[in-house]
Amino acid sequence: RYHPLILNVKKLLDKKKFGEIISVQIKCSSFLPSWRSGGNYKNEISANKKLGGGVLLELSHEIDYAYFLFGNFKTVSSHIFKTKFLEINSEDSIDFILNNKNFNCNIHLDFHSRYKERYIKINLTKATIKVDLIKNKVFIFNDSKIKEVNCEKNTYDKIYLNEIKDFVKNIKKNNY
């Protein structure tokens, strides 16, 4: 929710410049064995349920920014899956359907894809917005035009600083 692209899209959605939301797809896929070099991924926190690992906790940012961008959802359903492929004791795949009274938001999270993807695709009545969090770009598809918005490089220091500031502010307000 602190990423500049997410904040930019939040402003666009709040202005309703591209109409009403029809549907949303969020995806975060990566390959757990390639996350950290030099060790056995099966011994890492991410692979160990008792240590707080698993795709649900490790990739929870997608759930957080879904609520930030789209508000509360009326119903939530999910399917949690643990493949035998990675040989870990935590879940490695989860699919959510979050239902707002006007649209569905589908979220897919996994540890087993060698093709890394992290995006949000928002279909609206007047455009489609795609946020590519790997390329740090927003694409706005409006009829036959495509508008591309780039994110400044090295934004992660700013993201973490804003997250800490918000955390401290909420602690001071007893808002936790």
N, C-alpha and C positions, 0 to 999 in steps of 0.2 A: 504493500500500500504506500510505501515511501518512494518507490521508483518514479523518476520523472515522467516516464511514459504512462504509467498507471495514473498519475496525477493529471496528466494532459488528457487522457481518455475520460477521466472522471468529469473534468470541466466540459468536454464535448457532450457527454451524456446528460449532464445537468442542464445544459442549454437547449437540449432536444433539437439541435440543428439538423440532425439526420433522421428525425422522426422517432417513432416508438420502437422499442426492442421487440424483435420477433423470436430470436433464439440466440443462445450463447454456447460456444464450445471452448473449453479450456483444456489444454494438454501439457503435461510435463512428463517426458519420457527420457530416461537415461540408462546407462549400463553400469550398475553398481560395481562390478569388478574393476572398472577403469577410473573410479572416483579418486582414489588415492594410490600413489605408487609406493612400492617398497614393502608392502605388507599383504597379508592374506585378508581379502575383503570379508571372509566368513567370520573373522575374529573382531571386526570393527563394530562399533556401536550400531551403525545403520542396519546390520544384519542380525542383531541380537535383541529379541523382544524384551528380555529381562533388563536390558540396559536402556530401554526406551527407543529402540530402533524400529524400523518398519517404514514402509512407504507413507503411511498415513501421517506419522509424526515428522518424518524427515522432509516431506514435500508439502507441508501444511500451509505454506505461503499462498498457494493457489486458492485454498479454501478461504483464507483471510481476505485476500483482495477481491474474491467473488462477493463476499458480504459487503466489503467497502464500496465496490462499484455498483452493486445492484440492490443493496439493502437486505432486509430479512426475507427469508423464503417461507412459504406457507407449509410445504412438505419437503422432506429429504428422504431419499432412499439410496441405498448403496449395495454394492457387491464387492466384498473383500476376497482376494484370492491369493493363495500361496502356491506358486508353481514349485515343482521339484527341481526345476532347471538350475536355479542358483544354489541350491542346497543350504539355505539359511532357515532360521527358525522364526523369522518374522514375515509378515505379508509383503509381497513384492508387487502387487497390483491392486488397484481399487478404482471402481467407477461409481460416480455419484450422479443422481438426477435430482437437482434442486428445482423446485417448482415455485415460481412466483405466480400470482393469479393471472398474469398476462403472458408469461413465457417460461420455457424450461432452460436451465443452465446445466449442461453436461460437463462433468469434470472427469478426466482420465489421468491417473498417476501411475507410473510404473518404474521399476528398477531394471527391467530386462530387455530394453530396446538398445540395440547398438547404433541406431539412428537417433541422435539427440534432438529433441524438440521441446520447445517451451513457448507456448503462444496462447493468445486469447483471440477468438473470432466472434465478433458481435454482428449479427445480421439485424439490420434496422429497416424500416419501411422506405428510407431514401438512400441508403448506402450500406456497405459492409466495411467494418473496421477490423483490421488484423494487427495485433500487437505481437511482434516477434521479439521476445525477451532475450534471445541469443544474439540476434543481429542488432539489437537495440534500435529497432525501427518500428514506426507505425505506418501502416498502409491504409489509405482510405479509398475504397472502390466506389465511385459514384457514377452511375450510368456507364459511359465509355471512358471516363477519366480515372486515372490513378494518381493520388497524391501521396508522396512519401515524406515522412517526417523522421529525421535522424535524432538520436539522443547524443548529448555530449559524451565524450569518452571519459573514462575514469570517474564515473558517478558514484561508485560504491562507497567511497568515504563519506560523501554527502548523505547517501541513503542511511548508512549506519548512524551518522551523527543526528539526523532528523528522528530516527527511531528512538535513540537514547533520550533526546530532548522530550519527545512525546511520552515516553515511559516515565521520566522524572516528573513531568507535568501531571500525569495521571496519578502518580503516587502521592504527590502533594495535595491533590484534590480528593484523595481516598477513592478514586475511580478505578477499581480493579476487579 
